[in-house]
């Protein structure tokens, strides 16, 4: 159980691709993504929906979290 809350699973790598009009920080804020998250607690679909609903410039948004400590977000513009 302690393993689930260890720093090993704490989000360390955050990638944002496919965008040049909105800052990485704005996308992370819209998805409520930060380094305090644990990868096992991330709900990719929820983050995708939050980002897409906030920025209608995106045709699609893909979010993929990967154990132990990374997440990747990619957006395709309209």
C-alpha positions as CSV (number, residue, x, y, z in Angstrom):
1,X,0.0,0.0,0.0
2,X,2.8,2.4,0.8
3,X,4.2,1.9,-2.7
4,X,1.1,3.6,-4.1
5,X,2.0,6.8,-2.3
6,X,5.8,6.7,-2.8
7,X,7.7,9.3,-4.7
8,X,8.5,6.7,-7.3
9,X,4.9,7.0,-8.7
10,X,4.8,10.8,-8.4
11,X,4.5,12.5,-11.8
12,X,7.9,13.7,-13.0
13,X,7.7,13.9,-16.8
14,X,5.0,16.0,-18.4
15,X,4.9,16.4,-22.2
16,X,2.6,18.6,-24.2
17,X,2.6,18.4,-28.0
18,X,0.7,19.6,-31.1
19,X,0.1,23.2,-30.0
20,X,1.8,26.5,-30.6
21,X,-1.0,29.0,-29.7
22,X,-1.7,27.9,-26.1
23,X,1.0,27.7,-23.5
24,X,2.0,24.4,-21.8
25,X,1.0,26.0,-18.5
26,X,-2.5,26.8,-19.8
27,X,-3.0,23.2,-21.0
28,X,-1.7,21.8,-17.7
29,X,-4.0,24.1,-15.7
30,X,-7.1,23.1,-17.9
31,X,-6.3,19.4,-17.3
32,X,-5.5,20.0,-13.6
33,X,-2.1,18.3,-14.2
34,X,0.7,19.0,-11.8
35,X,3.7,17.3,-10.3
36,X,1.8,16.4,-7.1
37,X,-0.2,13.8,-8.9
38,X,0.5,10.0,-8.7
39,X,0.3,8.3,-12.0
40,X,-2.0,5.6,-10.7
41,X,-4.6,8.3,-9.8
42,X,-4.6,10.0,-13.3
43,X,-7.8,9.6,-15.3
44,X,-6.8,10.2,-18.9
45,X,-10.3,10.5,-20.2
46,X,-11.2,13.1,-17.7
47,X,-8.1,15.2,-18.5
48,X,-8.8,14.9,-22.2
49,X,-12.4,16.2,-21.8
50,X,-11.3,19.1,-19.5
51,X,-8.7,20.3,-22.0
52,X,-10.9,19.9,-25.0
53,X,-13.9,21.6,-23.4
54,X,-11.7,24.6,-22.3
55,X,-10.0,25.1,-25.7
56,X,-12.3,24.7,-28.7
57,X,-9.3,25.1,-31.0
58,X,-8.5,21.4,-30.6
59,X,-10.2,18.9,-32.9
60,X,-9.0,16.1,-30.6
61,X,-6.9,15.7,-27.5
62,X,-5.0,12.6,-26.4
63,X,-3.7,12.0,-22.9
64,X,-1.7,9.0,-22.0
65,X,-0.3,8.4,-18.5
66,X,2.4,5.8,-18.2
67,X,3.8,4.2,-15.1
68,X,5.9,4.9,-13.2
69,X,5.9,8.7,-13.6
70,X,5.0,10.3,-16.9
71,X,2.1,11.8,-18.8
72,X,1.8,13.0,-22.4
73,X,-0.8,15.3,-23.9
74,X,-1.2,15.9,-27.6
75,X,-3.8,18.1,-29.3
76,X,-4.8,18.3,-32.9
77,X,-6.1,21.6,-34.1
78,X,-9.3,22.1,-36.1
